[in-house]
């Protein structure tokens, strides 16, 4: 058994429990949408994605969005990292390409702050999308992933 992981988990649990409740609670239920399928105070943002990334997505599903980019580390070296920038967001629409090798578009329902981060991430790195299980609305802080951390 990996004692480093057990120690990290033991140290992280009190920190997670100390977070404000809104940091780990699911998003509140939305009111009824307007004629375009949008909700008051929300935006629909279209993100281009490879056909391979959106082939199984459907309207109404919930997803997480990640961006992989080159981070400059403390010792000035660059390292690829992946950060989950959006959690538990609703797919408003999906335009799948004719061929998986081509790009399609996924339209997400986002609050104004999420919209800005999603738009910025298009220019910072490569986006990936993870489909959630039906009914999974959990939200929890995540550490950025890097291969260096994985193979320590």
DSSP file (Angstrom, degrees, kcal/mol; ACC not computed):
  #  RESIDUE AA STRUCTURE BP1 BP2  ACC     N-H-->O    O-->H-N    N-H-->O    O-->H-N    TCO  KAPPA ALPHA  PHI   PSI    X-CA   Y-CA   Z-CA
    1    1 A X              0   0    0      0, 0.0     2,-0.9     0, 0.0     3,-0.1   0.000 360.0 360.0 360.0 141.2    0.0    0.0    0.0
    2    2 A X     >  -     0   0    0      1,-0.2     4,-1.9     2,-0.1     5,-0.1  -0.660 360.0-171.8 -81.6 105.8    1.3    3.5   -0.9
    3    3 A X  H  > S+     0   0    0     -2,-0.9     4,-2.7     1,-0.2     5,-0.2   0.813  83.0  60.3 -70.6 -29.1    1.8    5.2    2.5
    4    4 A X  H  > S+     0   0    0      2,-0.2     4,-2.6     1,-0.2    -1,-0.2   0.929 107.2  46.2 -62.4 -43.4    2.5    8.6    0.8
    5    5 A X  H  > S+     0   0    0      2,-0.2     4,-2.7     1,-0.2    -2,-0.2   0.916 112.6  49.9 -64.4 -42.7   -1.0    8.5   -0.8
    6    6 A X  H  X S+     0   0    0     -4,-1.9     4,-2.4     1,-0.2    -2,-0.2   0.907 112.2  47.7 -62.8 -41.4   -2.6    7.5    2.6
    7    7 A X  H  X S+     0   0    0     -4,-2.7     4,-2.2     2,-0.2    -1,-0.2   0.919 112.0  49.7 -65.3 -43.4   -0.7   10.3    4.4
    8    8 A X  H  X S+     0   0    0     -4,-2.6     4,-2.4     1,-0.2    -2,-0.2   0.918 112.3  47.7 -61.0 -43.6   -1.8   12.8    1.7
    9    9 A X  H  X S+     0   0    0     -4,-2.7     4,-2.0     1,-0.2    -1,-0.2   0.899 110.8  51.5 -64.1 -40.4   -5.4   11.6    2.0
   10   10 A X  H  X S+     0   0    0     -4,-2.4     4,-0.7     1,-0.2    -1,-0.2   0.869 114.5  43.3 -65.2 -36.1   -5.3   11.9    5.7
   11   11 A X  H  X S+     0   0    0     -4,-2.2     4,-0.7     1,-0.2    -2,-0.2   0.838 114.0  50.9 -76.9 -33.3   -4.0   15.4    5.6
   12   12 A X  H  X S+     0   0    0     -4,-2.4     4,-2.5    -5,-0.2     5,-0.2   0.830  95.4  69.9 -75.5 -32.5   -6.4   16.5    2.8
   13   13 A X  H  X S+     0   0    0     -4,-2.0     4,-2.4     1,-0.2     5,-0.2   0.912  98.5  47.5 -57.0 -48.6   -9.6   15.3    4.5
   14   14 A X  H  X S+     0   0    0     -4,-0.7     4,-1.3     1,-0.2    -1,-0.2   0.880 112.1  52.2 -61.2 -33.8   -9.6   17.9    7.2
   15   15 A X  H  X S+     0   0    0     -4,-0.7     4,-0.7     2,-0.2    -2,-0.2   0.917 109.8  47.9 -66.5 -42.2   -8.9   20.6    4.6
   16   16 A X  H >< S+     0   0    0     -4,-2.5     3,-0.8     1,-0.2    -2,-0.2   0.898 111.1  50.8 -63.6 -39.9  -11.8   19.5    2.5
   17   17 A X  H 3< S+     0   0    0     -4,-2.4    -1,-0.2     1,-0.2    -2,-0.2   0.781 107.2  55.1 -68.3 -25.9  -14.1   19.4    5.5
   18   18 A X  H 3< S+     0   0    0     -4,-1.3    -1,-0.2    -5,-0.2    -2,-0.2   0.607  85.7 105.4 -83.2 -12.1  -13.1   22.9    6.4
   19   19 A X  S << S-     0   0    0     -3,-0.8     5,-0.1    -4,-0.7    -3,-0.0  -0.297  87.2 -91.6 -65.7 151.8  -14.0   24.3    3.0
   20   20 A X    >   -     0   0    0      1,-0.1     3,-1.7     2,-0.1     4,-0.5  -0.336  37.5-115.1 -59.9 148.3  -17.2   26.4    2.7
   21   21 A X  G >> S+     0   0    0      1,-0.3     4,-1.4     2,-0.2     3,-1.3   0.824 112.1  63.3 -58.0 -34.4  -20.2   24.2    1.9
   22   22 A X  G 34 S+     0   0    0      1,-0.3    -1,-0.3     2,-0.2    -2,-0.1   0.732  91.5  66.8 -66.3 -20.1  -20.7   25.9   -1.5
   23   23 A X  G <4 S+     0   0    0     -3,-1.7    -1,-0.3     1,-0.2    -2,-0.2   0.762 116.2  23.9 -71.9 -23.7  -17.3   24.7   -2.7
   24   24 A X  T <4 S+     0   0    0     -3,-1.3   115,-1.1    -4,-0.5    -2,-0.2   0.468  99.1 101.3-120.8  -4.0  -18.5   21.1   -2.7
   25   25 A X  S  < S-     0   0    0     -4,-1.4     3,-0.1   113,-0.1   113,-0.0  -0.529  77.9-106.7 -78.0 148.7  -22.3   21.4   -3.0
   26   26 A X        -     0   0    0     -2,-0.2   112,-0.1     1,-0.1    -1,-0.1  -0.283  46.2 -84.8 -67.5 161.4  -23.8   20.7   -6.4
   27   27 A X        -     0   0    0    110,-0.3    -1,-0.1    61,-0.1     3,-0.1  -0.351  54.6 -99.6 -63.2 147.6  -25.1   23.6   -8.4
   28   28 A X        -     0   0    0      1,-0.1    -1,-0.1    -3,-0.1     2,-0.0  -0.277  46.2 -88.1 -66.6 156.7  -28.7   24.6   -7.5
   29   29 A X        -     0   0    0      1,-0.1     2,-0.2    -3,-0.1    -1,-0.1  -0.368  47.3-122.9 -62.4 143.1  -31.5   23.4   -9.7
   30   30 A X        -     0   0    0      1,-0.1     3,-0.1    -3,-0.1    -1,-0.1  -0.590  17.0-120.5 -90.1 150.9  -32.2   25.8  -12.6
   31   31 A X        -     0   0    0     -2,-0.2    -1,-0.1     1,-0.2     2,-0.1  -0.064  57.1 -58.1 -71.9-173.5  -35.6   27.5  -13.2
   32   32 A X        -     0   0    0      1,-0.1     8,-0.3     7,-0.0    -1,-0.2  -0.420  61.1-119.2 -68.7 142.1  -37.4   26.9  -16.5
   33   33 A X        -     0   0    0      1,-0.1     6,-0.2     6,-0.1    -1,-0.1  -0.318  23.2-112.1 -77.5 164.6  -35.4   27.9  -19.7
   34   34 A X    >   -     0   0    0      4,-3.3     3,-1.8     1,-0.1    -1,-0.1  -0.130  49.3 -77.7 -81.2-172.2  -36.5   30.5  -22.2
   35   35 A X  T 3  S+     0   0    0      1,-0.3    -2,-0.1     2,-0.1    -1,-0.1   0.753 133.3  52.2 -62.5 -25.1  -37.5   29.7  -25.8
   36   36 A X  T 3  S-     0   0    0      2,-0.1    -1,-0.3     0, 0.0     3,-0.1   0.448 121.2-105.9 -89.5  -1.2  -33.8   29.2  -26.8
   37   37 A X  S <  S+     0   0    0     -3,-1.8     2,-0.3     1,-0.3    -2,-0.1   0.619  79.5 129.0  86.6  12.8  -33.2   26.8  -24.0
   38   38 A X        -     0   0    0      6,-0.0    -4,-3.3     4,-0.0     2,-0.3  -0.680  50.1-135.7-102.7 157.3  -31.2   29.3  -21.9
   39   39 A X    >   -     0   0    0     -2,-0.3     3,-2.3    -6,-0.2    -6,-0.1  -0.834  34.6 -89.8-111.1 147.6  -31.7   30.3  -18.3
   40   40 A X  T 3  S+     0   0    0     -2,-0.3    -9,-0.1    -8,-0.3     3,-0.1  -0.301 114.5  16.4 -55.1 131.4  -31.7   33.8  -16.8
   41   41 A X  T 3  S+     0   0    0      1,-0.3    71,-0.6    70,-0.0    -1,-0.3   0.394 108.7 101.3  85.9  -3.1  -28.2   34.8  -15.8
   42   42 A X  E <   -A  111   0A   0     -3,-2.3     2,-0.3    69,-0.2    -1,-0.3  -0.716  55.5-148.8-112.8 163.9  -26.5   32.0  -17.8
   43   43 A X  E     -A  110   0A   0     67,-3.6    67,-3.1    -2,-0.2     2,-0.6  -0.909  12.5-134.2-126.2 154.2  -24.7   32.0  -21.2
   44   44 A X  E     -A  109   0A   0     -2,-0.3     2,-0.5    65,-0.2    65,-0.2  -0.962  26.8-170.3-108.3 117.8  -24.4   29.3  -23.9
   45   45 A X  E     -A  108   0A   0     63,-2.4    63,-2.7    -2,-0.6     2,-0.5  -0.929  13.0-143.7-113.5 130.5  -20.8   29.1  -25.1
   46   46 A X  E     -A  107   0A   0     -2,-0.5     2,-0.5    61,-0.2    61,-0.2  -0.795  16.4-170.7 -93.9 129.5  -19.8   27.1  -28.1
   47   47 A X  E     -A  106   0A   0     59,-2.9    59,-2.4    -2,-0.5     2,-0.3  -0.979  20.5-130.1-121.8 126.3  -16.4   25.3  -27.9
   48   48 A X  E     +A  105   0A   0     -2,-0.5     2,-0.3    57,-0.2    57,-0.2  -0.557  36.9 170.7 -72.8 136.4  -14.8   23.6  -30.9
   49   49 A X  E     -A  104   0A   0     55,-2.2    55,-3.6    -2,-0.3     5,-0.1  -0.993  38.4 -92.8-146.5 151.5  -13.7   20.1  -30.2
   50   50 A X  E >>  -A  103   0A   0     -2,-0.3     3,-1.2    53,-0.2     4,-1.0  -0.288  36.6-119.5 -58.1 143.9  -12.4   17.0  -32.0
   51   51 A X  H 3> S+     0   0    0     51,-2.4     4,-0.9    49,-0.6     3,-0.3   0.817 114.0  61.0 -55.6 -32.4  -15.1   14.6  -33.1
   52   52 A X  H 34 S+     0   0    0     48,-0.9    -1,-0.3     1,-0.2     4,-0.2   0.814 103.2  50.7 -64.9 -30.1  -13.4   12.0  -31.0
   53   53 A X  H <4 S+     0   0    0     -3,-1.2    -1,-0.2    47,-0.2    -2,-0.2   0.732 120.2  31.8 -81.6 -22.2  -14.0   14.0  -27.8
   54   54 A X  H >< S+     0   0    0     -4,-1.0     3,-1.4    -3,-0.3    -2,-0.2   0.344  81.6 108.8-118.0   6.3  -17.7   14.6  -28.4
   55   55 A X  T 3< S+     0   0    0     -4,-0.9    -1,-0.1     1,-0.3    -2,-0.1   0.813  89.3  37.0 -57.1 -33.1  -18.9   11.5  -30.2
   56   56 A X  T 3  S+     0   0    0     -4,-0.2    -1,-0.3    -3,-0.1     2,-0.2   0.403  91.8 113.2-101.8   2.2  -20.8   10.2  -27.1
   57   57 A X    <   -     0   0    0     -3,-1.4     2,-0.3     4,-0.0    37,-0.1  -0.483  42.9-173.2 -77.2 145.4  -22.1   13.6  -25.9
   58   58 A X    >   -     0   0    0     -2,-0.2     3,-1.8    35,-0.1    33,-0.2  -0.966  35.1 -87.3-134.7 152.5  -25.8   14.3  -25.9
   59   59 A X  T 3  S+     0   0    0     -2,-0.3    33,-0.2     1,-0.2     3,-0.1  -0.301 112.4  26.2 -54.6 136.0  -27.9   17.4  -25.2
   60   60 A X  T 3  S+     0   0    0     31,-3.3    -1,-0.2     1,-0.3    32,-0.1   0.205  89.7 125.4  93.6 -15.1  -28.8   17.7  -21.5
   61   61 A X    <   -     0   0    0     -3,-1.8    30,-2.9    30,-0.1     2,-0.4  -0.340  58.6-123.6 -73.0 159.5  -25.8   15.7  -20.2
   62   62 A X  E     +B   90   0A   0     70,-0.3    70,-2.7    28,-0.2     2,-0.3  -0.847  34.9 175.8-104.5 143.4  -23.5   17.1  -17.5
   63   63 A X  E     -BC  89 131A   0     26,-2.6    26,-2.5    -2,-0.4     2,-0.4  -0.894  28.4-131.8-140.0 165.1  -19.8   17.3  -18.1
   64   64 A X  E     - C   0 130A   0     66,-2.3    66,-2.8    -2,-0.3     2,-0.4  -0.932  22.9-146.2-113.8 146.6  -16.5   18.5  -16.7
   65   65 A X  E     -BC  86 129A   0     21,-2.2    20,-2.1    -2,-0.4    21,-1.8  -0.957  15.7-173.6-118.1 132.3  -14.1   20.5  -18.9
   66   66 A X  E     -BC  84 128A   0     62,-2.6    62,-2.4    -2,-0.4     2,-0.4  -0.879  10.9-153.7-121.2 153.5  -10.4   20.3  -18.6
   67   67 A X  E     -BC  83 127A   0     16,-2.4    16,-2.4    -2,-0.3     2,-0.5  -0.997   4.6-155.8-127.5 133.7   -7.5   22.2  -20.2
   68   68 A X  E     +BC  82 126A   0     58,-2.5    58,-2.2    -2,-0.4     2,-0.3  -0.929  30.7 151.2-107.8 128.2   -4.0   20.8  -20.8
   69   69 A X  E     -B   81   0A   0     12,-2.3    12,-2.5    -2,-0.5     2,-0.7  -0.920  51.0 -89.1-149.2 169.5   -1.3   23.4  -21.0
   70   70 A X  E     -B   80   0A   0     54,-0.4     2,-0.4    -2,-0.3    10,-0.2  -0.791  42.7-163.5 -87.2 114.0    2.4   24.1  -20.4
   71   71 A X  E     -B   79   0A   0      8,-3.0     8,-2.3    -2,-0.7     2,-0.7  -0.792  17.7-129.9 -97.2 141.7    2.9   25.4  -16.9
   72   72 A X  E     -B   78   0A   0     -2,-0.4     6,-0.2     6,-0.2     5,-0.1  -0.835  30.2-148.7 -90.9 117.8    6.1   27.2  -15.9
   73   73 A X    >   -     0   0    0      4,-3.2     3,-2.1    -2,-0.7    -1,-0.0  -0.232  29.0 -94.7 -83.3 172.7    7.3   25.5  -12.7
   74   74 A X  T 3  S+     0   0    0      1,-0.3    -1,-0.1     2,-0.1    -2,-0.0   0.828 126.0  54.7 -57.1 -34.7    9.2   27.1   -9.8
   75   75 A X  T 3  S-     0   0    0      2,-0.1    -1,-0.3     1,-0.1     3,-0.1   0.213 120.5-109.6 -87.5  17.4   12.5   25.9  -11.3
   76   76 A X  S <  S+     0   0    0     -3,-2.1     2,-0.2     1,-0.3    -2,-0.1   0.436  78.2 127.8  72.7   3.5   11.6   27.7  -14.6
   77   77 A X        -     0   0    0     -5,-0.1    -4,-3.2     1,-0.0     2,-0.4  -0.564  59.1-120.1 -86.2 156.1   11.1   24.4  -16.5
   78   78 A X  E     +B   72   0A   0     -6,-0.2     2,-0.4    -2,-0.2    -6,-0.2  -0.753  31.0 179.9 -95.7 143.3    7.9   23.8  -18.5
   79   79 A X  E     -B   71   0A   0     -8,-2.3    -8,-3.0    -2,-0.4     2,-0.3  -0.996  30.1-117.6-142.7 135.8    5.7   20.9  -17.7
   80   80 A X  E     +B   70   0A   0     -2,-0.4    67,-0.5   -10,-0.2     2,-0.3  -0.574  41.3 173.0 -71.6 131.1    2.4   19.7  -19.2
   81   81 A X  E     -BD  69 146A   0    -12,-2.5   -12,-2.3    -2,-0.3     2,-0.4  -0.946  24.1-142.7-135.3 157.7   -0.4   19.8  -16.7
   82   82 A X  E     -BD  68 145A   0     63,-2.3    63,-2.8    -2,-0.3     2,-0.4  -0.989  16.4-172.8-123.7 131.3   -4.2   19.3  -16.9
   83   83 A X  E     -B   67   0A   0    -16,-2.4   -16,-2.4    -2,-0.4     2,-0.8  -0.975  25.1-131.3-123.7 135.9   -6.6   21.3  -14.8
   84   84 A X  E     +B   66   0A   0     -2,-0.4   -18,-0.3   -18,-0.2    58,-0.2  -0.778  30.9 172.9 -82.2 114.3  -10.4   20.8  -14.5
   85   85 A X  E     +     0   0A   0    -20,-2.1     2,-0.4    -2,-0.8   -19,-0.2   0.698  62.4  33.9 -99.7 -22.3  -11.7   24.3  -15.1
   86   86 A X  E     -B   65   0A   0    -21,-1.8   -21,-2.2    31,-0.1     2,-0.4  -0.999  65.2-170.3-135.6 137.7  -15.4   23.6  -15.2
   87   87 A X  E     +     0   0A   0     -2,-0.4   -23,-0.2   -23,-0.2    52,-0.1  -0.977  64.5   1.8-128.1 141.0  -17.5   21.0  -13.3
   88   88 A X  E    S+     0   0A   0     -2,-0.4     2,-0.3     1,-0.2   -24,-0.2   0.891  79.9 158.5  59.8  46.0  -21.0   19.8  -13.6
   89   89 A X  E     -B   63   0A   0    -26,-2.5   -26,-2.6    -3,-0.1     2,-0.3  -0.768  39.0-116.4-103.5 152.0  -22.0   22.0  -16.5
   90   90 A X  E     -BE  62 109A   0     19,-0.7    19,-2.7    -2,-0.3     2,-0.6  -0.669  15.5-129.6 -92.5 135.6  -24.9   21.2  -18.9
   91   91 A X  E     - E   0 108A   0    -30,-2.9   -31,-3.3    -2,-0.3    17,-0.2  -0.746  23.2-177.5 -80.2 118.4  -24.5   20.4  -22.6
   92   92 A X  E     -     0   0A   0     15,-3.0     2,-0.3    -2,-0.6    16,-0.2   0.846  65.8 -13.3 -84.4 -38.5  -27.0   22.7  -24.4
   93   93 A X  E     - E   0 107A   0     14,-1.4    14,-3.0   -35,-0.1     2,-0.4  -0.987  54.7-150.5-160.7 156.8  -26.3   21.3  -27.9
   94   94 A X  E     - E   0 106A   0     -2,-0.3     2,-0.7    12,-0.2    12,-0.2  -0.989   0.9-166.1-137.1 127.3  -23.8   19.2  -29.8
   95   95 A X  E     - E   0 105A   0     10,-3.3    10,-2.3    -2,-0.4     2,-0.3  -0.917  19.0-160.9-110.3 102.8  -22.9   19.5  -33.5
   96   96 A X        -     0   0    0     -2,-0.7     7,-0.1     8,-0.2     8,-0.1  -0.632  16.5-119.8 -87.1 140.1  -21.0   16.3  -34.4
   97   97 A X        -     0   0    0     -2,-0.3     7,-0.1     5,-0.2    -1,-0.1  -0.285  19.0-116.4 -74.1 163.3  -18.8   16.3  -37.5
   98   98 A X  S    S+     0   0    0      1,-0.1     2,-0.4     2,-0.0    -1,-0.1   0.846 105.2  35.2 -65.8 -34.0  -19.4   13.9  -40.4
   99   99 A X  S >  S-     0   0    0      4,-0.1     3,-1.9     1,-0.1   -48,-0.2  -0.963  80.6-131.1-123.2 140.2  -16.0   12.3  -39.7
  100  100 A X  T 3  S+     0   0    0     -2,-0.4   -48,-0.9     1,-0.3   -49,-0.6   0.762 106.2  64.0 -60.4 -25.2  -14.4   11.8  -36.2
  101  101 A X  T 3  S+     0   0    0    -50,-0.2    -1,-0.3   -51,-0.1     2,-0.1   0.654  94.8  75.9 -73.5 -14.7  -11.2   13.3  -37.5
  102  102 A X  S <  S-     0   0    0     -3,-1.9   -51,-2.4     1,-0.1     2,-0.3  -0.409  90.0 -97.9 -92.0 170.4  -12.9   16.7  -38.0
  103  103 A X  E     -A   50   0A   0    -53,-0.2   -53,-0.2    -2,-0.1     2,-0.2  -0.654  36.1-178.7 -90.0 145.6  -14.0   19.2  -35.5
  104  104 A X  E     -A   49   0A   0    -55,-3.6   -55,-2.2    -2,-0.3     2,-0.4  -0.540  23.8-113.1-120.6-167.8  -17.4   19.6  -34.0
  105  105 A X  E     -AE  48  95A   0    -10,-2.3   -10,-3.3   -57,-0.2     2,-0.5  -0.999  15.8-163.9-137.0 135.5  -18.9   22.0  -31.6
  106  106 A X  E     -AE  47  94A   0    -59,-2.4   -59,-2.9    -2,-0.4     2,-0.5  -0.982  12.1-152.8-116.5 131.2  -20.2   21.5  -28.0
  107  107 A X  E     -AE  46  93A   0    -14,-3.0   -15,-3.0    -2,-0.5   -14,-1.4  -0.907  15.0-164.9-106.1 125.7  -22.4   24.3  -26.6
  108  108 A X  E     -AE  45  91A   0    -63,-2.7   -63,-2.4    -2,-0.5     2,-0.7  -0.842  21.9-126.7-115.1 146.6  -22.3   24.5  -22.8
  109  109 A X  E     +AE  44  90A   0    -19,-2.7   -19,-0.7    -2,-0.3     2,-0.3  -0.829  45.3 166.2 -90.2 115.9  -24.6   26.4  -20.3
  110  110 A X  E     -A   43   0A   0    -67,-3.1   -67,-3.6    -2,-0.7     2,-0.1  -0.928  38.8-118.3-134.1 152.1  -22.3   28.5  -18.1
  111  111 A X  E  >  -A   42   0A   0     -2,-0.3     4,-2.4   -69,-0.2     5,-0.2  -0.434  48.7 -96.2 -77.7 167.9  -22.5   31.4  -15.7
  112  112 A X  H  > S+     0   0    0    -71,-0.6     4,-1.7     1,-0.2     5,-0.1   0.862 125.0  49.5 -57.2 -38.3  -20.7   34.6  -16.8
  113  113 A X  H  > S+     0   0    0      2,-0.2     4,-1.9     1,-0.2    -1,-0.2   0.930 111.8  47.8 -66.4 -45.4  -17.5   33.7  -14.8
  114  114 A X  H  > S+     0   0    0      1,-0.2     4,-2.5     2,-0.2     5,-0.2   0.871 107.8  58.0 -61.6 -36.8  -17.4   30.2  -16.2
  115  115 A X  H  X S+     0   0    0     -4,-2.4     4,-2.4     1,-0.2    -1,-0.2   0.911 105.5  49.0 -60.4 -43.7  -17.9   31.6  -19.7
  116  116 A X  H  X S+     0   0    0     -4,-1.7     4,-2.5     1,-0.2    -1,-0.2   0.926 112.4  46.9 -63.2 -45.4  -14.8   33.8  -19.3
  117  117 A X  H  X S+     0   0    0     -4,-1.9     4,-2.2     1,-0.2    -2,-0.2   0.889 112.4  49.9 -66.2 -38.5  -12.6   30.9  -18.1
  118  118 A X  H  X S+     0   0    0     -4,-2.5     4,-1.0     2,-0.2    -1,-0.2   0.921 112.0  47.8 -65.3 -43.3  -13.8   28.6  -20.9
  119  119 A X  H >< S+     0   0    0     -4,-2.4     3,-0.6    -5,-0.2     4,-0.5   0.916 112.9  48.7 -63.9 -43.1  -13.1   31.2  -23.6
  120  120 A X  H >< S+     0   0    0     -4,-2.5     3,-1.6     1,-0.2     4,-0.5   0.891 103.8  60.3 -62.9 -40.0   -9.7   32.0  -22.2
  121  121 A X  H >X S+     0   0    0     -4,-2.2     4,-1.5     1,-0.3     3,-0.8   0.776  90.4  69.7 -63.5 -26.0   -8.8   28.3  -22.0
  122  122 A X  T << S+     0   0    0     -4,-1.0    -1,-0.3    -3,-0.6    -2,-0.2   0.816 106.9  39.2 -57.9 -29.7   -9.3   28.0  -25.8
  123  123 A X  T <4 S+     0   0    0     -3,-1.6    -1,-0.2    -4,-0.5    -2,-0.2   0.449 112.5  56.3-101.2  -3.0   -6.1   30.1  -26.2
  124  124 A X  T <4 S-     0   0    0     -3,-0.8   -54,-0.4    -4,-0.5     2,-0.3   0.686 117.6 -44.8-102.1 -22.4   -4.1   28.6  -23.4
  125  125 A X  S  < S-     0   0    0     -4,-1.5     2,-0.4   -56,-0.1   -56,-0.2  -0.911  78.7 -41.1-178.2-158.5   -4.1   24.9  -24.3
  126  126 A X  E     -C   68   0A   0    -58,-2.2   -58,-2.5    -2,-0.3     2,-0.3  -0.826  49.8-137.3-102.0 132.8   -6.1   21.9  -25.5
  127  127 A X  E     -C   67   0A   0     -2,-0.4     2,-0.3   -60,-0.2   -60,-0.2  -0.624  19.3-177.0 -89.0 144.9   -9.6   21.3  -24.1
  128  128 A X  E     -C   66   0A   0    -62,-2.4   -62,-2.6    -2,-0.3     2,-0.4  -0.940  11.5-149.4-131.9 157.4  -11.0   17.9  -23.1
  129  129 A X  E     -C   65   0A   0     -2,-0.3     2,-0.5   -64,-0.2   -64,-0.2  -0.992   2.6-158.9-133.1 137.3  -14.4   17.1  -21.9
  130  130 A X  E     -C   64   0A   0    -66,-2.8   -66,-2.3    -2,-0.4     2,-0.3  -0.967  15.7-137.9-120.3 121.4  -15.5   14.3  -19.5
  131  131 A X  E     -C   63   0A   0     -2,-0.5   -68,-0.2   -68,-0.2     2,-0.2  -0.567  20.5-139.1 -76.2 137.2  -19.1   13.1  -19.5
  132  132 A X        -     0   0    0    -70,-2.7   -70,-0.3    -2,-0.3     2,-0.1  -0.616  22.5 -99.7 -94.4 155.6  -20.6   12.5  -16.1
  133  133 A X    >   -     0   0    0     -2,-0.2     3,-2.3     1,-0.1    -1,-0.1  -0.423  55.3 -84.5 -67.2 149.0  -22.8    9.7  -15.0
  134  134 A X  T 3  S+     0   0    0      1,-0.3    -1,-0.1    -2,-0.1     3,-0.1  -0.340 117.8  15.3 -55.9 130.3  -26.5   10.5  -15.0
  135  135 A X  T 3  S+     0   0    0      1,-0.2     2,-0.9    -3,-0.1    -1,-0.3   0.315  89.3 131.2  86.7  -8.9  -27.4   12.1  -11.6
  136  136 A X    <   +     0   0    0     -3,-2.3    -1,-0.2     1,-0.2    -4,-0.1  -0.690  12.3 148.2 -82.2 107.6  -23.7   12.8  -10.7
  137  137 A X        +     0   0    0     -2,-0.9  -110,-0.3    -3,-0.1    -1,-0.2   0.171  22.5 139.4-120.9  14.8  -23.6   16.5   -9.6
  138  138 A X        -     0   0    0   -112,-0.1     2,-0.4     1,-0.0  -113,-0.1  -0.274  32.5-163.6 -65.2 147.3  -20.9   16.3   -7.1
  139  139 A X        +     0   0    0   -115,-1.1     2,-0.3   -52,-0.1    -2,-0.0  -1.000  16.6 159.5-132.8 131.8  -18.3   19.1   -6.9
  140  140 A X        -     0   0    0     -2,-0.4  -116,-0.1  -115,-0.0     2,-0.1  -0.990  44.6 -98.9-150.4 145.0  -15.0   18.9   -5.2
  141  141 A X        -     0   0    0     -2,-0.3     2,-0.4  -125,-0.1  -125,-0.0  -0.404  41.4-159.4 -64.3 140.4  -11.7   20.8   -5.5
  142  142 A X        -     0   0    0    -58,-0.2     2,-0.2    -2,-0.1   -58,-0.1  -0.958  13.8-128.3-124.6 141.7   -9.1   19.0   -7.7
  143  143 A X        -     0   0    0     -2,-0.4   -59,-0.1     1,-0.1     2,-0.1  -0.592  40.8 -96.9 -79.0 147.4   -5.4   19.3   -7.8
  144  144 A X        -     0   0    0     -2,-0.2     2,-0.3   -61,-0.1   -61,-0.2  -0.391  42.1-125.5 -62.8 144.3   -3.9   19.9  -11.3
  145  145 A X  E     +D   82   0A   0    -63,-2.8   -63,-2.3    -3,-0.1     2,-0.3  -0.731  33.7 168.2 -95.7 141.2   -2.6   16.6  -12.8
  146  146 A X  E  >  -D   81   0A   0     -2,-0.3     4,-1.7   -65,-0.2     3,-0.2  -0.989  41.7-127.5-146.5 149.9    0.9   16.1  -14.1
  147  147 A X  H  > S+     0   0    0    -67,-0.5     4,-2.1    -2,-0.3     5,-0.1   0.839 109.8  62.5 -65.1 -31.6    2.9   13.1  -15.1
  148  148 A X  H  4 S+     0   0    0      1,-0.2    -1,-0.2     2,-0.2     4,-0.1   0.916 106.3  44.4 -59.2 -43.5    5.6   14.1  -12.8
  149  149 A X  H >4 S+     0   0    0     -3,-0.2     3,-0.9     1,-0.2    -1,-0.2   0.867 110.8  55.4 -68.0 -36.2    3.3   13.8   -9.8
  150  150 A X  H 3< S+     0   0    0     -4,-1.7    -2,-0.2     1,-0.2    -1,-0.2   0.871 111.9  41.6 -64.8 -38.1    1.9   10.5  -11.1
  151  151 A X  T 3<        0   0    0     -4,-2.1    -1,-0.2     1,-0.2    -2,-0.2   0.185 360.0 360.0-101.1  17.5    5.3    8.8  -11.3
  152  152 A X    <         0   0    0     -3,-0.9    -1,-0.2    -4,-0.1    -2,-0.1   0.491 360.0 360.0 -68.4 360.0    6.8   10.1   -8.0
